[in-house]
Amino acid sequence: MWLLIHQAESVDEQKAALRALVTVSKQGGVTLAVLEGQLTVNGEPLPPALTGVQELRSQFVGHGVREMVVDVGALPADILGTARVIAAVPVSGDEGREISAKLRALAPRSVRVTFKREKAEADPIIVRAFTTVDRPQDSSDDLFTTLDAATSVALVTRALDQIAAVVETHAQGNKSVAVADHLSQLIRRESVQQDPEMKLAYGSAIRRLSKPTTLRAVASVLPRRKERVDEFVQVLMRTGDAGAEALIEQLTAAQSLSERRVFFDALVQLKTGKPMLVHMLGDPRWYVARNAADLLGELGATDTDHQLSELLKHDDDRVRRAAAHALGKLGTRHAVVALRRALKDSSVHVRALAASGLATRKGAPSSSTLVKALDGETEQEVQVAILAALGRVATLEAVQRLIKAAEPAGNLFKRKSVALRVAAVHALGEARTPGAMAVLKDLSTDKDKDVREAATRALAHTDRPEPTTLA
């Protein structure tokens, strides 16, 4: 809590604290409460001098929290998600209603928060006994067989209620694959229904199951069941923004590159969740903002170019890099203006990505901007990126600048970088204008071996059509 309030950007420290909490949670359940003005853990008061004690006590009092119960072996996502909700600034007179609503939406399975304003509730076991659908004794296969054999809306609705109850039980028991499989079967059957009333009954059951706990389970299995990714993505696609939100949550929490790739690709297929991604651009966690920028670029969300342009002012260059890359994909007029400014960024990587992005908008303005940037650039990595961009722009001005960069030095005392000459040769091969091809023929006999080989390779690629712009 102390880190979330005072050092929201300290992601590494937050991860270390979360790992410690998860380890402690394995040793037993924990109940936190404020009694007689003191923060207590399992009924024992904590010394106020300990880091975070006063902050957590103040948040509990401000939100009207009666107690927070953390189960044995609590899930990291539940701990962190609940902490983030409670870290919000308390609203005077709200008595915790706002964060209570957020916690219901979060639906943590292993952390529970109760509020002072709430009346004592009946034993949850007794409540469940009178408010839930009787748990069917049949196997899931039997239930789907019954569903397929039903010939009336009433029988279909009853079978769907039983299947929904099974899915909810599986979700509570962390049986994610079973949840995903059952929902997939329901959606597959819904898609072939011809009777409007039958289709309506299926839709009602699917809406009942389109909640965070269930969809989180579906999204979480994608990296583990890659052979069924397309099938399970259909589930998330069918549930709209709620499915996209579950995917974004998993993407944000993913620990490995391979997992992020799976979630990223799935979200691109969904083509939804854009409002949430725009909101994530302002998240204080750099990696959340970066992921959101990457996704908006992949989705081709051209109407978010202004928000992505603002992200080029971010303190973390990893976020600025993602914004520059996304703007290059969008290629709107506003994106091009922003990328021109980014050519002066303090980060080498941002400048290189800005140069590459400008090549998406061909024409004299981009050409002039890139030539000017090349003349003032001192870092070789950026120079290479600008040369490559000039090759894609392929205007007369661009090709003339590439020829200048590719040709040998005019005298013995002025040496030119071989790497830059080779990069210019590759760019001339990309441009493929008559003027570029003539220079490549000359360079195929250059004194430098690397330049000769690069020119020869460029000339060998004669099967590609030439661009219409001539130089």
Secondary structure as the mmCIF struct_conf table of DSSP 4:
data_model
#
loop_
_struct_conf.conf_type_id
_struct_conf.id
_struct_conf.beg_label_comp_id
_struct_conf.beg_label_asym_id
_struct_conf.beg_label_seq_id
_struct_conf.end_label_comp_id
_struct_conf.end_label_asym_id
_struct_conf.end_label_seq_id
HELX_RH_AL_P HELX_RH_AL_P1 TRP A 2 HIS A 6
TURN_TY1_P TURN_TY1_P1 ALA A 8 GLU A 9
HELX_RH_AL_P HELX_RH_AL_P2 VAL A 11 SER A 25
TURN_TY1_P TURN_TY1_P2 LYS A 26 GLN A 27
STRN STRN1 VAL A 30 LEU A 35
TURN_TY1_P TURN_TY1_P3 GLU A 36 GLY A 37
STRN STRN2 GLN A 38 VAL A 41
TURN_TY1_P TURN_TY1_P4 ASN A 42 GLY A 43
STRN STRN3 GLU A 44 PRO A 45
HELX_LH_PP_P HELX_LH_PP_P1 LEU A 46 PRO A 47
TURN_TY1_P TURN_TY1_P5 PRO A 48 ALA A 49
BEND BEND1 LEU A 50 LEU A 50
TURN_TY1_P TURN_TY1_P6 THR A 51 GLY A 52
HELX_RH_AL_P HELX_RH_AL_P3 VAL A 53 HIS A 63
TURN_TY1_P TURN_TY1_P7 GLY A 64 GLY A 64
STRN STRN4 VAL A 65 VAL A 70
TURN_TY1_P TURN_TY1_P8 VAL A 72 GLY A 73
HELX_RH_AL_P HELX_RH_AL_P4 PRO A 76 ILE A 86
TURN_TY1_P TURN_TY1_P9 ALA A 87 ALA A 87
BEND BEND2 ALA A 88 ALA A 88
HELX_LH_PP_P HELX_LH_PP_P2 VAL A 89 VAL A 91
TURN_TY1_P TURN_TY1_P10 SER A 92 GLY A 93
TURN_TY1_P TURN_TY1_P11 GLU A 95 GLY A 96
HELX_RH_AL_P HELX_RH_AL_P5 ARG A 97 LEU A 106
BEND BEND3 ARG A 109 SER A 110
STRN STRN5 VAL A 111 PHE A 115
TURN_TY1_P TURN_TY1_P12 LYS A 116 ARG A 117
BEND BEND4 GLU A 118 GLU A 118
HELX_LH_PP_P HELX_LH_PP_P3 LYS A 119 ASP A 123
HELX_RH_AL_P HELX_RH_AL_P6 PRO A 124 THR A 131
BEND BEND5 THR A 132 THR A 132
HELX_LH_PP_P HELX_LH_PP_P4 VAL A 133 PRO A 136
BEND BEND6 ASP A 138 ASP A 138
HELX_RH_AL_P HELX_RH_AL_P7 SER A 140 ALA A 149
BEND BEND7 SER A 152 SER A 152
HELX_RH_AL_P HELX_RH_AL_P8 VAL A 153 GLN A 172
TURN_TY1_P TURN_TY1_P13 GLY A 173 ASN A 174
HELX_RH_AL_P HELX_RH_AL_P9 SER A 176 SER A 191
TURN_TY1_P TURN_TY1_P14 VAL A 192 VAL A 192
BEND BEND8 ASP A 195 ASP A 195
HELX_RH_AL_P HELX_RH_AL_P10 PRO A 196 LEU A 209
BEND BEND9 LYS A 211 LYS A 211
HELX_RH_AL_P HELX_RH_AL_P11 PRO A 212 SER A 220
TURN_TY1_P TURN_TY1_P15 VAL A 221 ARG A 224
HELX_RH_3T_P HELX_RH_3T_P1 LYS A 226 ARG A 228
HELX_RH_AL_P HELX_RH_AL_P12 VAL A 229 ARG A 238
TURN_TY1_P TURN_TY1_P16 THR A 239 GLY A 240
HELX_RH_AL_P HELX_RH_AL_P13 ASP A 241 ALA A 253
BEND BEND10 SER A 256 SER A 256
HELX_RH_AL_P HELX_RH_AL_P14 LEU A 257 LEU A 270
TURN_TY1_P TURN_TY1_P17 LYS A 271 LYS A 271
HELX_RH_AL_P HELX_RH_AL_P15 LYS A 274 MET A 280
TURN_TY1_P TURN_TY1_P18 LEU A 281 GLY A 282
BEND BEND11 PRO A 284 ARG A 285
HELX_RH_AL_P HELX_RH_AL_P16 TRP A 286 GLU A 298
TURN_TY1_P TURN_TY1_P19 LEU A 299 GLY A 300
HELX_RH_3T_P HELX_RH_3T_P2 THR A 302 THR A 304
HELX_RH_AL_P HELX_RH_AL_P17 ASP A 305 GLU A 310
HELX_RH_3T_P HELX_RH_3T_P3 LEU A 311 LYS A 313
BEND BEND12 ASP A 315 ASP A 316
HELX_RH_AL_P HELX_RH_AL_P18 ASP A 317 LEU A 330
HELX_RH_AL_P HELX_RH_AL_P19 ARG A 333 ALA A 342
TURN_TY1_P TURN_TY1_P20 LEU A 343 LYS A 344
BEND BEND13 SER A 346 SER A 346
HELX_RH_AL_P HELX_RH_AL_P20 VAL A 348 LEU A 358
TURN_TY1_P TURN_TY1_P21 ALA A 359 THR A 360
BEND BEND14 ARG A 361 ARG A 361
BEND BEND15 GLY A 363 GLY A 363
HELX_RH_AL_P HELX_RH_AL_P21 ALA A 364 GLY A 376
HELX_RH_AL_P HELX_RH_AL_P22 GLN A 380 VAL A 393
HELX_RH_AL_P HELX_RH_AL_P23 LEU A 396 ALA A 406
BEND BEND16 GLU A 407 GLU A 407
HELX_LH_PP_P HELX_LH_PP_P5 PRO A 408 ALA A 409
BEND BEND17 GLY A 410 ASN A 411
TURN_TY1_P TURN_TY1_P22 LEU A 412 PHE A 413
BEND BEND18 LYS A 414 LYS A 414
HELX_RH_AL_P HELX_RH_AL_P24 VAL A 418 ALA A 431
HELX_RH_AL_P HELX_RH_AL_P25 PRO A 434 LEU A 443
TURN_TY1_P TURN_TY1_P23 SER A 444 THR A 445
BEND BEND19 LYS A 447 ASP A 448
HELX_RH_AL_P HELX_RH_AL_P26 LYS A 449 ALA A 460
BEND BEND20 ASP A 463 ARG A 464
HELX_LH_PP_P HELX_LH_PP_P6 PRO A 465 PRO A 467
BEND BEND21 THR A 468 THR A 468
#
